[in-house]
């Protein structure tokens, strides 16, 4: 509708990396084979060259946050290597497949 200024509380705001790390650390204990980590760098400001986190954030800073929250290092390695490799090979890891 033209001319209506409607907004929802916290619309457009994403959770902080700490909040996300807590959520992922909890989820990974319940569904370790079903979690894929990803991030978005669609704006130039998100590139490391322009001061953003870039593509190094997940394998460095975010995995360190998971480790600080007690996630097993072998499980972190699986999140970075095994789960994506399985997904790209077409194996969901679910028993019904």
N, C-alpha and C positions, 0 to 999 in steps of 0.2 A: 504494500500500500504506500503510495507516494505521500510523503510529508509526515509519516508516523515514525517517531523515534522510540523504538522498543528495544530494550536490551535486557538480558538475563544476568543475574549476579555471576561474576567471575567468567563471563562469556569470553572465549578466546584466550584464556589463561591455561597454561599447562602446569602439571605438578612439577615441583622442583626435582632435581636429580636425586636428592636424598629420599624424598617421598617415593619416587619411582624405584630406587634401590631397595627400600624396605618391602615394597609390593612384590618385586621380582624375587627377592630372597625368600619370601614366604611362598610364592607360587612354585618356585623351583623345587622346594621340598615336597610338594604335592604332585607335580607333573614334570619331572626332570627331562623327559624325552620329548615334551611337547612345546618347549619354550624356544622361541627364536628372538634374538636381540637385533634391533635395527635402530637407525637414527636418520635424521633428515638434514641435508645440507643444500636446500634448494635456493637459498639466497647467498649472494657473494659474501655478505657479512658473516655467514656461518663457516666459511672456509678459513683454515688456519692462516692462510696468506693475508687475510683481511681481519685477523684478530679473533676469529671464532674458534670453536672446538674442533671443527673438521671431522675427518674420518678416524682420527686417533682417539676420540673420546671413549668409545665403547671398549676397545681392547686395552686401554690404559686406565683412565680415571674411573669409569663405571665399574669395571671388574674389580678395581681396588675397593670401591664402595661395597661391592658384594662380599669380598673377602673380610672386610671390617665387620660385616654383619653375620659372619660365621659360615658363609657358603664355602663348601669344600673346594680346594683348588682343582681337583680332578673334575668336579662338576662344572666349574667355571670354564675349564678347557673344553668340556663337552658342549657347553653353550656356544663357544666360539668356533668349534671345529666339527664335532660329530653331528649335532642337530642340523646345522645348515647343510652339511654334506648329505645326510640322509634325506632331507627335504628336496635337495636338488636332484637326487637320484630317484625321486618319486616314491619314497617310502615314508609314510607318515608315522610309523612306529606304533600304530594302534592295532590292537588284537583283531579287530573286525576286517582288516585289510586282507 
